Every structure is written in C-alpha cells, then in structure tokens.
C-alpha cells in the first residue's frame, strides 16, 4: 500500500516524538528525583536510561514502519538513500520531520516535569543533558566524534542485516523490537563519551528546544561549539556501517529465489 508524502512525514514526526518522549522522560526520572544520598542510584540509573531509549525506539518503529519505513533518524534516511534507492527528494523532508518530532517530544517532557526541573535547576544550567547530548571530555571532541561514528555504524550495519531480504527472513512485526535491542546494546556499550545520540534529529531538535527554553549550557549558543558532533558523527557513521554491510556481508548472501 502506498501512502502520501504527508502521511510518511507525519509518521516520521510522530515516531521521533515518541522516541524522545520515552528517552528524555527516563532521563528526567533518573535526574530529578534523587534524595541526594551518596552513591545513590536514582530510579534505576543508567540501566533504566538505556532501557527507556531502547523501548522508545522499538515502540516508535512499531507504530510507523508500515507507513514511512520507520527511519526516525537522518542517518538512516541518508544511508537508505545512498545504498537502498530511497528517493533523494524525500531526504530533506524526512529529516526536517524527524527534527520537528524530536523537538516536540522534549517540549512535552519539559512541560510535564516543569515543576521538578525548576525546583532542581532553577537557573536552567545543569539539566540540559536530559534532552540533548554533551561530551564526556570537552577538551577532546574527537573522542566523542569517533564514538558517534562507531555507534551509528553499528546501528546501520545491524539494521541492514535485520532488513535484508537476502538474509534470514525476520518477521516484520519483530523488526522494531530487534532494532530496539540494537539500540539497547549500543547504549550499554557506547553510551557515555557523547550520550550515544546516534541520531542527528534526536540531538539537534532537542538542542534547539534547550536554546529556546533558556538553558545556559546548550552546546549551540554557549560558545562550546559541540552541536555538530552528534550530527556529523552519526551521518558519517551510518554511511560507514551501511557500506561495510554491503561490502562484507551482502555479496555472499543468496539472492531472492536462489
């Protein structure tokens, strides 16, 4: 069944919004509700963060995969345009819809937790990380960039493996949840050097929101210049991962009918 471009863009908007509602929502739960006890693990800590993001991706993909293909990530959109014949004319609209959806998702989370945020961070100077990503080593931005390349390369390599018609046939209804597990694995293994954005829309839309909300540390207007890392790194990494799959695995798989 073919859908209009507007239906596809709406699906990308809604799907990316869902990812951020769950992802930023779990970050808010972990960040805002501690008692201050030394060594305290608040609401599951980092384990819950990785689970929340993974489940958000899985449910968002499940809702949208039949309409738009559930890209929900400019790195995915670019990779399927380069390697799978996705229409280039849809690339920019898809990316804009994804950024807008991410912006809307964090706006909803911010509004929901506004009392807790203003109580915990009245000057809006230490909770921007609930919404967007920051480097663990600000003086070594190359570390975060390389981390984003690796993480997104793994994402696209495995997404291509899961969706390749030449590979084992994965039930269509299982693909979103398997992709969620991929995101969980990346978060567990590559989550701290730059917050495992692995998705330019998931980072840039929320970063725009932090600017408009008045956050002092936002990575865009605060002079740190870190905003480009979770954009360029994932875009490059997605191409690397997709290209490696097509170079090292796909040529050796039987073509359909063989």
C-alpha positions in Angstrom: 0.0 0.0 0.0 1.3 3.4 -1.0 1.0 6.4 1.3 1.1 10.1 0.5 4.3 12.0 1.4 2.3 13.9 4.0 1.4 10.6 5.7 5.0 9.5 5.7 6.2 12.8 7.1 3.5 12.6 9.8 4.7 9.1 10.7 8.3 10.3 10.9 7.3 13.2 13.1 5.2 11.1 15.5 7.7 8.3 15.6 10.6 10.6 16.5 8.5 12.4 19.0 7.7 9.0 20.7 11.4 8.2 20.9 12.1 11.5 22.7 9.1 11.2 25.0 10.3 7.9 26.3 14.1 8.7 26.1 14.0 12.2 27.6 11.3 11.0 30.0 13.5 8.4 31.5 16.4 10.8 31.7 14.2 13.2 33.7 13.1 10.3 36.1 16.8 9.4 36.7 18.0 13.0 37.1 15.3 14.8 39.0 14.1 12.5 41.8 17.1 11.5 43.9 17.3 12.1 47.6 20.9 13.2 47.4 22.3 10.2 49.3 26.0 9.5 48.4 26.3 6.8 45.7 22.5 6.7 45.2 21.2 5.1 42.1 18.1 7.1 41.2 15.2 5.1 39.6 17.4 2.5 38.1 20.1 4.9 36.9 21.9 4.4 33.7 20.4 0.9 33.2 16.9 2.5 33.1 18.2 5.1 30.7 19.3 2.5 28.2 16.1 0.6 28.6 13.9 3.7 28.2 15.6 4.7 25.0 15.6 1.2 23.5 11.9 0.7 24.3 11.1 4.2 22.8 12.8 3.3 19.6 11.1 -0.1 19.4 7.6 1.3 20.0 8.1 4.2 17.7 9.3 1.9 14.9 6.4 -0.5 15.5 3.9 2.4 15.1 5.4 3.8 11.9 7.3 1.1 9.9 4.4 0.3 7.6 3.8 4.0 6.7 7.3 5.5 6.4 9.7 2.7 6.9 10.4 4.0 10.4 13.6 5.8 9.6 13.2 8.2 12.6 16.8 9.2 12.1 18.6 11.3 9.4 21.5 8.8 9.5 19.1 6.0 8.4 17.4 8.2 5.8 20.8 9.2 4.3 22.0 5.6 4.3 19.0 4.1 2.6 19.1 6.9 0.0 22.7 6.0 -0.8 22.5 2.2 -0.6 18.9 1.2 -1.0 17.4 3.6 -3.6 15.3 5.7 -1.2 14.1 8.8 -3.1 16.5 11.7 -2.7 13.7 14.2 -2.9 12.3 12.8 0.4 15.6 13.0 2.3 15.4 16.6 3.5 11.6 16.5 4.2 12.1 13.3 6.3 15.0 14.9 8.2 13.0 18.0 8.9 10.0 16.0 10.1 12.3 14.0 12.4 13.9 17.1 13.9 10.5 18.6 14.5 9.2 15.4 16.1 12.2 15.3 18.4 11.7 19.0 19.3 8.0 18.3 20.1 8.9 15.2 22.2 11.3 17.1 24.6 8.9 20.0 24.8 6.2 17.6 26.1 8.7 16.1 28.6 9.8 19.6 29.7 6.2 20.7 30.3 5.4 17.5 32.2 8.3 17.8 34.5 8.5 21.6 34.6 7.9 21.9 38.4 10.6 19.3 39.2 13.0 20.9 36.7 12.6 24.4 38.2 12.9 23.0 41.7 16.1 21.1 40.9 17.6 23.5 38.4 16.0 27.0 38.8 18.7 28.7 36.7 18.4 26.1 33.9 22.1 25.4 33.9 22.5 21.7 34.8 19.6 19.7 33.3 20.0 20.2 29.5 21.6 16.8 29.4 18.1 15.3 29.9 17.2 16.5 26.5 20.4 16.7 24.3 23.9 15.3 24.5 27.2 16.6 25.7 30.8 15.3 25.5 32.3 13.5 28.5 35.7 15.1 27.5 35.0 18.7 26.3 38.7 19.2 25.6 38.9 16.1 23.3 36.0 16.4 21.0 37.5 13.9 18.6 36.7 11.2 21.2 33.0 12.0 21.1 33.0 12.2 17.3 34.7 8.8 16.9 32.3 7.3 19.4 29.3 8.6 17.4 30.8 7.2 14.2 31.2 3.8 15.8 27.8 3.7 17.5 25.9 4.7 14.3 28.0 2.4 12.2 26.9 -0.5 14.4 23.3 0.7 14.2 23.2 0.8 10.4 25.2 -2.4 9.9 22.7 -4.3 12.1 19.6 -2.6 10.7 20.7 -3.5 7.2 21.3 -7.1 8.4 17.8 -7.3 10.0 16.0 -5.9 7.0 18.0 -7.5 4.1 15.7 -9.7 2.0 18.7 -11.9 1.2 19.3 -12.7 4.9 17.2 -14.7 7.2 13.6 -13.6 7.0 12.8 -11.8 10.2 9.0 -11.5 10.8 8.1 -7.9 10.0 6.4 -7.4 13.4 9.7 -8.4 15.1 11.9 -6.0 13.3 11.1 -2.9 15.5 11.8 -4.8 18.7 15.1 -6.2 17.4 16.1 -2.7 16.4 15.3 -1.6 19.9 17.6 -4.3 21.2 20.3 -3.0 18.9 19.9 0.5 20.4 20.0 -1.1 23.9 23.3 -2.8 23.1 24.8 0.4 21.7 23.7 2.3 24.8 25.2 -0.3 27.1 28.5 -0.4 25.2 29.0 3.1 23.8 26.8 5.3 25.9 29.0 7.7 27.8 31.5 9.5 25.6 28.8 11.6 23.9 25.5 10.3 25.2 25.0 7.9 22.3 22.9 10.3 20.2 23.5 8.1 17.1 20.7 10.2 15.6 21.2 13.8 14.4 17.4 14.6 14.8 17.3 13.1 18.3 20.0 15.6 19.3 19.5 18.7 17.2 15.8 19.1 17.7 16.1 18.9 21.5 19.2 21.2 21.4 17.1 23.8 19.6 14.5 23.4 22.4 17.1 24.0 25.1 18.1 27.2 23.4 14.5 28.5 23.3 13.8 27.3 26.8 16.6 29.4 28.1 19.3 26.8 29.0 22.7 28.4 29.5 24.6 25.3 28.6 23.1 24.2 25.3 26.1 23.4 23.0 24.7 25.7 20.4 24.9 29.3 21.6 27.1 28.9 24.7 30.4 29.1 22.8 31.4 25.4 23.2 30.6 24.6 19.6 29.8 20.9 20.3 26.5 20.8 18.4 27.9 19.5 15.2 29.4 16.3 16.7 26.1 14.4 17.1 25.2 15.5 13.6 28.3 14.8 11.6 29.4 11.8 13.5 26.1 9.8 13.1 25.8 10.8 9.4 29.3 9.6 8.7 28.9 6.5 10.9 25.7 5.5 9.2 27.3 5.5 5.8 30.3 3.6 7.1 28.1 0.9 8.7 25.8 0.5 5.8 28.7 0.4 3.3 30.5 -2.2 5.4 27.4 -4.4 5.4 27.0 -4.2 1.7 30.8 -4.8 1.2 31.4 -7.6 3.6 28.1 -9.5 4.2 25.5 -8.9 1.5 27.6 -10.0 -1.6 27.8 -13.5 0.0 24.2 -14.0 0.7 21.9 -15.8 -1.8 19.7 -13.5 -3.9 16.0 -14.0 -3.6 14.9 -17.1 -5.5 18.3 -18.8 -5.3 
